[in-house]
Amino acid sequence: MAEEVKKAKEAFEAGWDLGKEIDEKTGASTAWGDSAYEHDPELAKSAADDWDKGDHMKAIGKFARSTGGAIEDGAVDFWHGLTGEVEAEAPPALDLPSTEEINVPDQHVEHETMP
């Protein structure tokens, strides 16, 4: 059992180093963090609090859940962009004056009759 734990730890550390390198080159974790926060601010804050308390696995689970939701939102938006599918919205109401509010002077033009 100890050997499996050691291998899992080594794999996690290797993944951590790779993720750190990718983040340094792309800024991806910042974008993911922002997306997770925008999707569910309370869950993202809770994950950060758990991380600060040292409960890293709980924090990672909450972050993964929030990130998954953000990915789902992005995929749905992308699909709707491809298909042109949008939610129907009523057009804004037109603010036209009533006929009583329109004052048009009576314009009568006299014409001479032709002989």
Chimera marker file (.cmm) of the C-alpha trace (Angstrom):
<marker_set name="trace">
<marker id="1" x="0.000" y="0.000" z="0.000" r="1" g="1" b="0" radius="0.5"/>
<marker id="2" x="2.838" y="2.398" z="0.825" r="1" g="1" b="0" radius="0.5"/>
<marker id="3" x="4.266" y="1.931" z="-2.676" r="1" g="1" b="0" radius="0.5"/>
<marker id="4" x="0.955" y="2.916" z="-4.307" r="1" g="1" b="0" radius="0.5"/>
<marker id="5" x="0.740" y="6.039" z="-2.158" r="1" g="1" b="0" radius="0.5"/>
<marker id="6" x="4.312" y="6.946" z="-3.078" r="1" g="1" b="0" radius="0.5"/>
<marker id="7" x="3.566" y="6.503" z="-6.810" r="1" g="1" b="0" radius="0.5"/>
<marker id="8" x="0.381" y="8.552" z="-6.540" r="1" g="1" b="0" radius="0.5"/>
<marker id="9" x="2.308" y="11.320" z="-4.773" r="1" g="1" b="0" radius="0.5"/>
<marker id="10" x="5.017" y="11.292" z="-7.453" r="1" g="1" b="0" radius="0.5"/>
<marker id="11" x="2.398" y="11.397" z="-10.213" r="1" g="1" b="0" radius="0.5"/>
<marker id="12" x="0.619" y="14.286" z="-8.503" r="1" g="1" b="0" radius="0.5"/>
<marker id="13" x="3.883" y="16.215" z="-8.109" r="1" g="1" b="0" radius="0.5"/>
<marker id="14" x="4.779" y="15.634" z="-11.764" r="1" g="1" b="0" radius="0.5"/>
<marker id="15" x="1.315" y="16.809" z="-12.790" r="1" g="1" b="0" radius="0.5"/>
<marker id="16" x="1.644" y="19.829" z="-10.517" r="1" g="1" b="0" radius="0.5"/>
<marker id="17" x="4.970" y="20.787" z="-12.100" r="1" g="1" b="0" radius="0.5"/>
<marker id="18" x="3.539" y="20.364" z="-15.597" r="1" g="1" b="0" radius="0.5"/>
<marker id="19" x="0.477" y="22.416" z="-14.699" r="1" g="1" b="0" radius="0.5"/>
<marker id="20" x="2.678" y="25.131" z="-13.227" r="1" g="1" b="0" radius="0.5"/>
<marker id="21" x="4.750" y="25.260" z="-16.412" r="1" g="1" b="0" radius="0.5"/>
<marker id="22" x="1.637" y="25.453" z="-18.605" r="1" g="1" b="0" radius="0.5"/>
<marker id="23" x="0.212" y="28.204" z="-16.414" r="1" g="1" b="0" radius="0.5"/>
<marker id="24" x="3.409" y="30.229" z="-16.585" r="1" g="1" b="0" radius="0.5"/>
<marker id="25" x="3.323" y="30.068" z="-20.386" r="1" g="1" b="0" radius="0.5"/>
<marker id="26" x="-0.416" y="30.549" z="-20.943" r="1" g="1" b="0" radius="0.5"/>
<marker id="27" x="-2.012" y="32.065" z="-17.850" r="1" g="1" b="0" radius="0.5"/>
<marker id="28" x="-4.615" y="29.294" z="-18.044" r="1" g="1" b="0" radius="0.5"/>
<marker id="29" x="-5.114" y="28.827" z="-14.305" r="1" g="1" b="0" radius="0.5"/>
<marker id="30" x="-5.951" y="32.498" z="-13.901" r="1" g="1" b="0" radius="0.5"/>
<marker id="31" x="-8.556" y="32.204" z="-16.650" r="1" g="1" b="0" radius="0.5"/>
<marker id="32" x="-9.931" y="28.994" z="-15.105" r="1" g="1" b="0" radius="0.5"/>
<marker id="33" x="-10.024" y="30.598" z="-11.682" r="1" g="1" b="0" radius="0.5"/>
<marker id="34" x="-11.876" y="33.615" z="-13.047" r="1" g="1" b="0" radius="0.5"/>
<marker id="35" x="-14.348" y="31.372" z="-14.892" r="1" g="1" b="0" radius="0.5"/>
<marker id="36" x="-14.945" y="29.261" z="-11.793" r="1" g="1" b="0" radius="0.5"/>
<marker id="37" x="-15.554" y="32.398" z="-9.744" r="1" g="1" b="0" radius="0.5"/>
<marker id="38" x="-17.935" y="33.886" z="-12.328" r="1" g="1" b="0" radius="0.5"/>
<marker id="39" x="-19.888" y="30.617" z="-12.485" r="1" g="1" b="0" radius="0.5"/>
<marker id="40" x="-20.346" y="30.228" z="-8.711" r="1" g="1" b="0" radius="0.5"/>
<marker id="41" x="-18.662" y="32.906" z="-6.569" r="1" g="1" b="0" radius="0.5"/>
<marker id="42" x="-19.707" y="31.312" z="-3.273" r="1" g="1" b="0" radius="0.5"/>
<marker id="43" x="-18.336" y="27.893" z="-4.209" r="1" g="1" b="0" radius="0.5"/>
<marker id="44" x="-15.064" y="29.399" z="-5.471" r="1" g="1" b="0" radius="0.5"/>
<marker id="45" x="-14.641" y="31.372" z="-2.242" r="1" g="1" b="0" radius="0.5"/>
<marker id="46" x="-15.420" y="28.277" z="-0.206" r="1" g="1" b="0" radius="0.5"/>
<marker id="47" x="-12.774" y="26.361" z="-2.159" r="1" g="1" b="0" radius="0.5"/>
<marker id="48" x="-10.222" y="29.106" z="-1.500" r="1" g="1" b="0" radius="0.5"/>
<marker id="49" x="-11.095" y="29.071" z="2.212" r="1" g="1" b="0" radius="0.5"/>
<marker id="50" x="-10.704" y="25.281" z="2.332" r="1" g="1" b="0" radius="0.5"/>
<marker id="51" x="-7.314" y="25.592" z="0.621" r="1" g="1" b="0" radius="0.5"/>
<marker id="52" x="-6.181" y="28.176" z="3.153" r="1" g="1" b="0" radius="0.5"/>
<marker id="53" x="-7.267" y="25.853" z="5.990" r="1" g="1" b="0" radius="0.5"/>
<marker id="54" x="-5.134" y="23.074" z="4.503" r="1" g="1" b="0" radius="0.5"/>
<marker id="55" x="-8.039" y="20.952" z="3.249" r="1" g="1" b="0" radius="0.5"/>
<marker id="56" x="-6.609" y="20.767" z="-0.272" r="1" g="1" b="0" radius="0.5"/>
<marker id="57" x="-8.602" y="17.790" z="-1.554" r="1" g="1" b="0" radius="0.5"/>
<marker id="58" x="-11.900" y="19.395" z="-0.559" r="1" g="1" b="0" radius="0.5"/>
<marker id="59" x="-10.790" y="22.652" z="-2.194" r="1" g="1" b="0" radius="0.5"/>
<marker id="60" x="-9.785" y="20.873" z="-5.407" r="1" g="1" b="0" radius="0.5"/>
<marker id="61" x="-13.145" y="19.096" z="-5.538" r="1" g="1" b="0" radius="0.5"/>
<marker id="62" x="-15.076" y="22.351" z="-5.132" r="1" g="1" b="0" radius="0.5"/>
<marker id="63" x="-12.881" y="24.104" z="-7.668" r="1" g="1" b="0" radius="0.5"/>
<marker id="64" x="-13.310" y="21.236" z="-10.142" r="1" g="1" b="0" radius="0.5"/>
<marker id="65" x="-17.086" y="21.386" z="-9.700" r="1" g="1" b="0" radius="0.5"/>
<marker id="66" x="-17.205" y="25.124" z="-10.275" r="1" g="1" b="0" radius="0.5"/>
<marker id="67" x="-14.797" y="24.910" z="-13.199" r="1" g="1" b="0" radius="0.5"/>
<marker id="68" x="-16.893" y="22.126" z="-14.734" r="1" g="1" b="0" radius="0.5"/>
<marker id="69" x="-19.947" y="24.357" z="-14.537" r="1" g="1" b="0" radius="0.5"/>
<marker id="70" x="-18.056" y="27.176" z="-16.215" r="1" g="1" b="0" radius="0.5"/>
<marker id="71" x="-16.898" y="24.823" z="-18.976" r="1" g="1" b="0" radius="0.5"/>
<marker id="72" x="-20.472" y="23.655" z="-19.490" r="1" g="1" b="0" radius="0.5"/>
<marker id="73" x="-21.680" y="27.266" z="-19.747" r="1" g="1" b="0" radius="0.5"/>
<marker id="74" x="-18.938" y="28.030" z="-22.268" r="1" g="1" b="0" radius="0.5"/>
<marker id="75" x="-19.747" y="24.937" z="-24.338" r="1" g="1" b="0" radius="0.5"/>
<marker id="76" x="-23.448" y="25.850" z="-24.421" r="1" g="1" b="0" radius="0.5"/>
<marker id="77" x="-22.625" y="29.418" z="-25.466" r="1" g="1" b="0" radius="0.5"/>
<marker id="78" x="-20.250" y="28.094" z="-28.143" r="1" g="1" b="0" radius="0.5"/>
<marker id="79" x="-22.911" y="25.690" z="-29.466" r="1" g="1" b="0" radius="0.5"/>
<marker id="80" x="-25.514" y="28.425" z="-29.581" r="1" g="1" b="0" radius="0.5"/>
<marker id="81" x="-23.056" y="30.605" z="-31.454" r="1" g="1" b="0" radius="0.5"/>
<marker id="82" x="-22.491" y="27.863" z="-34.021" r="1" g="1" b="0" radius="0.5"/>
<marker id="83" x="-26.141" y="27.036" z="-34.513" r="1" g="1" b="0" radius="0.5"/>
<marker id="84" x="-27.462" y="30.569" z="-34.254" r="1" g="1" b="0" radius="0.5"/>
<marker id="85" x="-29.748" y="29.425" z="-31.468" r="1" g="1" b="0" radius="0.5"/>
<marker id="86" x="-30.642" y="32.270" z="-29.168" r="1" g="1" b="0" radius="0.5"/>
<marker id="87" x="-33.256" y="32.749" z="-26.521" r="1" g="1" b="0" radius="0.5"/>
<marker id="88" x="-36.238" y="34.621" z="-27.861" r="1" g="1" b="0" radius="0.5"/>
<marker id="89" x="-36.717" y="38.061" z="-26.433" r="1" g="1" b="0" radius="0.5"/>
<marker id="90" x="-39.558" y="40.444" z="-27.003" r="1" g="1" b="0" radius="0.5"/>
<marker id="91" x="-38.476" y="43.554" z="-28.854" r="1" g="1" b="0" radius="0.5"/>
<marker id="92" x="-38.322" y="46.697" z="-26.765" r="1" g="1" b="0" radius="0.5"/>
<marker id="93" x="-41.536" y="48.652" z="-26.562" r="1" g="1" b="0" radius="0.5"/>
<marker id="94" x="-41.777" y="51.591" z="-28.926" r="1" g="1" b="0" radius="0.5"/>
<marker id="95" x="-42.319" y="54.875" z="-27.170" r="1" g="1" b="0" radius="0.5"/>
<marker id="96" x="-44.502" y="56.634" z="-29.724" r="1" g="1" b="0" radius="0.5"/>
<marker id="97" x="-46.466" y="59.748" z="-28.855" r="1" g="1" b="0" radius="0.5"/>
<marker id="98" x="-50.233" y="59.450" z="-29.007" r="1" g="1" b="0" radius="0.5"/>
<marker id="99" x="-52.040" y="61.309" z="-31.780" r="1" g="1" b="0" radius="0.5"/>
<marker id="100" x="-53.291" y="63.767" z="-29.187" r="1" g="1" b="0" radius="0.5"/>
<marker id="101" x="-49.716" y="64.772" z="-28.436" r="1" g="1" b="0" radius="0.5"/>
<marker id="102" x="-48.935" y="65.627" z="-32.056" r="1" g="1" b="0" radius="0.5"/>
<marker id="103" x="-49.780" y="69.214" z="-32.984" r="1" g="1" b="0" radius="0.5"/>
<marker id="104" x="-49.850" y="69.616" z="-36.717" r="1" g="1" b="0" radius="0.5"/>
<marker id="105" x="-51.031" y="73.023" z="-37.865" r="1" g="1" b="0" radius="0.5"/>
<marker id="106" x="-53.795" y="73.050" z="-40.434" r="1" g="1" b="0" radius="0.5"/>
<marker id="107" x="-52.070" y="73.723" z="-43.720" r="1" g="1" b="0" radius="0.5"/>
<marker id="108" x="-54.405" y="74.824" z="-46.444" r="1" g="1" b="0" radius="0.5"/>
<marker id="109" x="-52.890" y="75.987" z="-49.719" r="1" g="1" b="0" radius="0.5"/>
<marker id="110" x="-54.956" y="78.044" z="-52.130" r="1" g="1" b="0" radius="0.5"/>
<marker id="111" x="-54.496" y="77.235" z="-55.789" r="1" g="1" b="0" radius="0.5"/>
<marker id="112" x="-55.522" y="79.331" z="-58.660" r="1" g="1" b="0" radius="0.5"/>
<marker id="113" x="-57.762" y="77.644" z="-61.096" r="1" g="1" b="0" radius="0.5"/>
<marker id="114" x="-56.432" y="77.215" z="-64.539" r="1" g="1" b="0" radius="0.5"/>
<marker id="115" x="-58.352" y="79.093" z="-67.292" r="1" g="1" b="0" radius="0.5"/>
<link id1="1" id2="2" r="1" g="1" b="0" radius="0.2"/>
<link id1="2" id2="3" r="1" g="1" b="0" radius="0.2"/>
<link id1="3" id2="4" r="1" g="1" b="0" radius="0.2"/>
<link id1="4" id2="5" r="1" g="1" b="0" radius="0.2"/>
<link id1="5" id2="6" r="1" g="1" b="0" radius="0.2"/>
<link id1="6" id2="7" r="1" g="1" b="0" radius="0.2"/>
<link id1="7" id2="8" r="1" g="1" b="0" radius="0.2"/>
<link id1="8" id2="9" r="1" g="1" b="0" radius="0.2"/>
<link id1="9" id2="10" r="1" g="1" b="0" radius="0.2"/>
<link id1="10" id2="11" r="1" g="1" b="0" radius="0.2"/>
<link id1="11" id2="12" r="1" g="1" b="0" radius="0.2"/>
<link id1="12" id2="13" r="1" g="1" b="0" radius="0.2"/>
<link id1="13" id2="14" r="1" g="1" b="0" radius="0.2"/>
<link id1="14" id2="15" r="1" g="1" b="0" radius="0.2"/>
<link id1="15" id2="16" r="1" g="1" b="0" radius="0.2"/>
<link id1="16" id2="17" r="1" g="1" b="0" radius="0.2"/>
<link id1="17" id2="18" r="1" g="1" b="0" radius="0.2"/>
<link id1="18" id2="19" r="1" g="1" b="0" radius="0.2"/>
<link id1="19" id2="20" r="1" g="1" b="0" radius="0.2"/>
<link id1="20" id2="21" r="1" g="1" b="0" radius="0.2"/>
<link id1="21" id2="22" r="1" g="1" b="0" radius="0.2"/>
<link id1="22" id2="23" r="1" g="1" b="0" radius="0.2"/>
<link id1="23" id2="24" r="1" g="1" b="0" radius="0.2"/>
<link id1="24" id2="25" r="1" g="1" b="0" radius="0.2"/>
<link id1="25" id2="26" r="1" g="1" b="0" radius="0.2"/>
<link id1="26" id2="27" r="1" g="1" b="0" radius="0.2"/>
<link id1="27" id2="28" r="1" g="1" b="0" radius="0.2"/>
<link id1="28" id2="29" r="1" g="1" b="0" radius="0.2"/>
<link id1="29" id2="30" r="1" g="1" b="0" radius="0.2"/>
<link id1="30" id2="31" r="1" g="1" b="0" radius="0.2"/>
<link id1="31" id2="32" r="1" g="1" b="0" radius="0.2"/>
<link id1="32" id2="33" r="1" g="1" b="0" radius="0.2"/>
<link id1="33" id2="34" r="1" g="1" b="0" radius="0.2"/>
<link id1="34" id2="35" r="1" g="1" b="0" radius="0.2"/>
<link id1="35" id2="36" r="1" g="1" b="0" radius="0.2"/>
<link id1="36" id2="37" r="1" g="1" b="0" radius="0.2"/>
<link id1="37" id2="38" r="1" g="1" b="0" radius="0.2"/>
<link id1="38" id2="39" r="1" g="1" b="0" radius="0.2"/>
<link id1="39" id2="40" r="1" g="1" b="0" radius="0.2"/>
<link id1="40" id2="41" r="1" g="1" b="0" radius="0.2"/>
<link id1="41" id2="42" r="1" g="1" b="0" radius="0.2"/>
<link id1="42" id2="43" r="1" g="1" b="0" radius="0.2"/>
<link id1="43" id2="44" r="1" g="1" b="0" radius="0.2"/>
<link id1="44" id2="45" r="1" g="1" b="0" radius="0.2"/>
<link id1="45" id2="46" r="1" g="1" b="0" radius="0.2"/>
<link id1="46" id2="47" r="1" g="1" b="0" radius="0.2"/>
<link id1="47" id2="48" r="1" g="1" b="0" radius="0.2"/>
<link id1="48" id2="49" r="1" g="1" b="0" radius="0.2"/>
<link id1="49" id2="50" r="1" g="1" b="0" radius="0.2"/>
<link id1="50" id2="51" r="1" g="1" b="0" radius="0.2"/>
<link id1="51" id2="52" r="1" g="1" b="0" radius="0.2"/>
<link id1="52" id2="53" r="1" g="1" b="0" radius="0.2"/>
<link id1="53" id2="54" r="1" g="1" b="0" radius="0.2"/>
<link id1="54" id2="55" r="1" g="1" b="0" radius="0.2"/>
<link id1="55" id2="56" r="1" g="1" b="0" radius="0.2"/>
<link id1="56" id2="57" r="1" g="1" b="0" radius="0.2"/>
<link id1="57" id2="58" r="1" g="1" b="0" radius="0.2"/>
<link id1="58" id2="59" r="1" g="1" b="0" radius="0.2"/>
<link id1="59" id2="60" r="1" g="1" b="0" radius="0.2"/>
<link id1="60" id2="61" r="1" g="1" b="0" radius="0.2"/>
<link id1="61" id2="62" r="1" g="1" b="0" radius="0.2"/>
<link id1="62" id2="63" r="1" g="1" b="0" radius="0.2"/>
<link id1="63" id2="64" r="1" g="1" b="0" radius="0.2"/>
<link id1="64" id2="65" r="1" g="1" b="0" radius="0.2"/>
<link id1="65" id2="66" r="1" g="1" b="0" radius="0.2"/>
<link id1="66" id2="67" r="1" g="1" b="0" radius="0.2"/>
<link id1="67" id2="68" r="1" g="1" b="0" radius="0.2"/>
<link id1="68" id2="69" r="1" g="1" b="0" radius="0.2"/>
<link id1="69" id2="70" r="1" g="1" b="0" radius="0.2"/>
<link id1="70" id2="71" r="1" g="1" b="0" radius="0.2"/>
<link id1="71" id2="72" r="1" g="1" b="0" radius="0.2"/>
<link id1="72" id2="73" r="1" g="1" b="0" radius="0.2"/>
<link id1="73" id2="74" r="1" g="1" b="0" radius="0.2"/>
<link id1="74" id2="75" r="1" g="1" b="0" radius="0.2"/>
<link id1="75" id2="76" r="1" g="1" b="0" radius="0.2"/>
<link id1="76" id2="77" r="1" g="1" b="0" radius="0.2"/>
<link id1="77" id2="78" r="1" g="1" b="0" radius="0.2"/>
<link id1="78" id2="79" r="1" g="1" b="0" radius="0.2"/>
<link id1="79" id2="80" r="1" g="1" b="0" radius="0.2"/>
<link id1="80" id2="81" r="1" g="1" b="0" radius="0.2"/>
<link id1="81" id2="82" r="1" g="1" b="0" radius="0.2"/>
<link id1="82" id2="83" r="1" g="1" b="0" radius="0.2"/>
<link id1="83" id2="84" r="1" g="1" b="0" radius="0.2"/>
<link id1="84" id2="85" r="1" g="1" b="0" radius="0.2"/>
<link id1="85" id2="86" r="1" g="1" b="0" radius="0.2"/>
<link id1="86" id2="87" r="1" g="1" b="0" radius="0.2"/>
<link id1="87" id2="88" r="1" g="1" b="0" radius="0.2"/>
<link id1="88" id2="89" r="1" g="1" b="0" radius="0.2"/>
<link id1="89" id2="90" r="1" g="1" b="0" radius="0.2"/>
<link id1="90" id2="91" r="1" g="1" b="0" radius="0.2"/>
<link id1="91" id2="92" r="1" g="1" b="0" radius="0.2"/>
<link id1="92" id2="93" r="1" g="1" b="0" radius="0.2"/>
<link id1="93" id2="94" r="1" g="1" b="0" radius="0.2"/>
<link id1="94" id2="95" r="1" g="1" b="0" radius="0.2"/>
<link id1="95" id2="96" r="1" g="1" b="0" radius="0.2"/>
<link id1="96" id2="97" r="1" g="1" b="0" radius="0.2"/>
<link id1="97" id2="98" r="1" g="1" b="0" radius="0.2"/>
<link id1="98" id2="99" r="1" g="1" b="0" radius="0.2"/>
<link id1="99" id2="100" r="1" g="1" b="0" radius="0.2"/>
<link id1="100" id2="101" r="1" g="1" b="0" radius="0.2"/>
<link id1="101" id2="102" r="1" g="1" b="0" radius="0.2"/>
<link id1="102" id2="103" r="1" g="1" b="0" radius="0.2"/>
<link id1="103" id2="104" r="1" g="1" b="0" radius="0.2"/>
<link id1="104" id2="105" r="1" g="1" b="0" radius="0.2"/>
<link id1="105" id2="106" r="1" g="1" b="0" radius="0.2"/>
<link id1="106" id2="107" r="1" g="1" b="0" radius="0.2"/>
<link id1="107" id2="108" r="1" g="1" b="0" radius="0.2"/>
<link id1="108" id2="109" r="1" g="1" b="0" radius="0.2"/>
<link id1="109" id2="110" r="1" g="1" b="0" radius="0.2"/>
<link id1="110" id2="111" r="1" g="1" b="0" radius="0.2"/>
<link id1="111" id2="112" r="1" g="1" b="0" radius="0.2"/>
<link id1="112" id2="113" r="1" g="1" b="0" radius="0.2"/>
<link id1="113" id2="114" r="1" g="1" b="0" radius="0.2"/>
<link id1="114" id2="115" r="1" g="1" b="0" radius="0.2"/>
</marker_set>
